[in-house]
Amino acid sequence: MKIIHLISVDIKYATKIFLKECSSLAKVAQYDIKLITIDNKGINI
């Protein structure tokens, strides 16, 4: 299963989301996770 997680916060908060949510989903359920952030500097994939 593929999951795309979209967030619109500063990149420092994205690190917490990636470590707590995305990595655990990828590890436990073996999902293909993509985290996309949108902040005042543009889009980060």
TIFI-513808 format. One line per 8 residues: number of its first residue (from 1); their letters; for each residue x, y, z of N, C-alpha, C, CB. Coordinates in steps of 0.1 Angstrom, whole numbers, plus 5000, padded with zeros to 4 digits. Glycine has a CB too. Example, Ala and Ser with C-alpha at 12.3 -4.5 7.8 and 13.67 -1.06 7.14 Angstrom:
TIFI-513808
1	as	5132/4943/5078/5123/4955/5078/5132/4967/5078/5113/4955/5090  5128/4978/5071/5137/4989/5071/5129/5000/5079/5141/4994/5057 .
END
This chain:
TIFI-513808
1	mkiihlis	5008/4988/5000/5000/5000/5000/5009/5012/5000/4990/5000/5012  5005/5023/4993/5012/5035/4993/5005/5046/5000/5014/5040/4978  5012/5054/5008/5006/5064/5016/5014/5077/5013/5006/5061/5031  5007/5088/5011/5013/5101/5010/5008/5110/5021/5011/5107/4996  5017/5115/5029/5014/5123/5040/5018/5137/5037/5022/5118/5053  5008/5146/5036/5009/5160/5033/5008/5168/5045/4999/5165/5022  5018/5177/5047/5017/5186/5058/5022/5200/5054/5026/5181/5070  5017/5210/5061/5020/5224/5058/5026/5231/5071/5008/5232/5053 .
9	vdikyatk	5037/5226/5075/5043/5231/5087/5058/5233/5084/5041/5222/5099  5065/5240/5093/5079/5242/5092/5086/5228/5092/5085/5250/5104  5097/5228/5085/5105/5215/5083/5109/5209/5096/5117/5217/5074  5112/5217/5106/5116/5211/5119/5105/5202/5125/5120/5222/5129  5092/5206/5123/5081/5198/5128/5079/5185/5119/5068/5206/5128  5083/5186/5106/5082/5175/5097/5091/5164/5102/5085/5179/5083  5102/5167/5107/5111/5156/5112/5104/5148/5123/5124/5162/5118  5097/5154/5132/5090/5146/5142/5079/5138/5136/5084/5156/5153 .
17	iflkecss	5072/5143/5127/5061/5135/5121/5067/5124/5113/5053/5144/5111  5078/5126/5106/5085/5115/5098/5089/5104/5108/5096/5120/5090  5096/5108/5119/5101/5098/5128/5091/5090/5135/5111/5104/5137  5080/5097/5140/5070/5091/5148/5059/5083/5140/5063/5101/5157  5055/5089/5129/5044/5084/5121/5048/5076/5109/5034/5095/5117  5055/5082/5100/5059/5076/5088/5068/5064/5089/5065/5086/5078  5078/5066/5097/5088/5054/5098/5082/5042/5105/5100/5059/5106  5073/5045/5115/5066/5033/5122/5057/5026/5112/5059/5038/5134 .
25	lakvaqyd	5049/5034/5104/5041/5027/5094/5049/5019/5084/5032/5038/5087  5060/5025/5080/5068/5017/5070/5074/5005/5076/5079/5027/5065  5078/5006/5089/5085/4995/5096/5075/4984/5099/5092/4999/5108  5064/4987/5106/5055/4978/5111/5045/4972/5100/5046/4984/5122  5040/4980/5092/5030/4976/5083/5036/4974/5069/5018/4985/5082  5048/4978/5067/5056/4978/5054/5049/4985/5043/5057/4963/5050  5044/4997/5047/5038/5006/5037/5049/5014/5030/5027/5016/5043  5046/5018/5017/5054/5027/5010/5050/5042/5013/5054/5025/4994 .
33	iklitidn	5058/5049/5021/5054/5062/5027/5062/5073/5020/5057/5062/5042  5054/5083/5016/5061/5096/5011/5056/5107/5020/5057/5098/4996  5065/5116/5024/5062/5127/5032/5064/5140/5024/5070/5128/5046  5054/5148/5022/5056/5160/5014/5052/5172/5023/5046/5160/5001  5061/5181/5024/5059/5193/5032/5058/5205/5024/5070/5195/5043  5049/5215/5028/5048/5227/5021/5050/5238/5031/5034/5229/5013  5060/5246/5029/5062/5257/5039/5065/5270/5031/5075/5254/5048  5069/5280/5037/5071/5293/5030/5082/5293/5020/5073/5304/5041 .
41	kgini	5090/5282/5020/5101/5281/5010/5097/5273/4998/5113/5276/5017  5086/5267/4998/5081/5259/4987/5078/5244/4991/5092/5258/4976  5078/5235/4982/5074/5221/4984/5087/5213/4985/5066/5216/4972  5087/5204/4996/5098/5196/4999/5093/5181/4998/5105/5199/5012  5100/5173/4991/5096/5159/4990/5107/5150/4996/5093/5154/4975 .
END
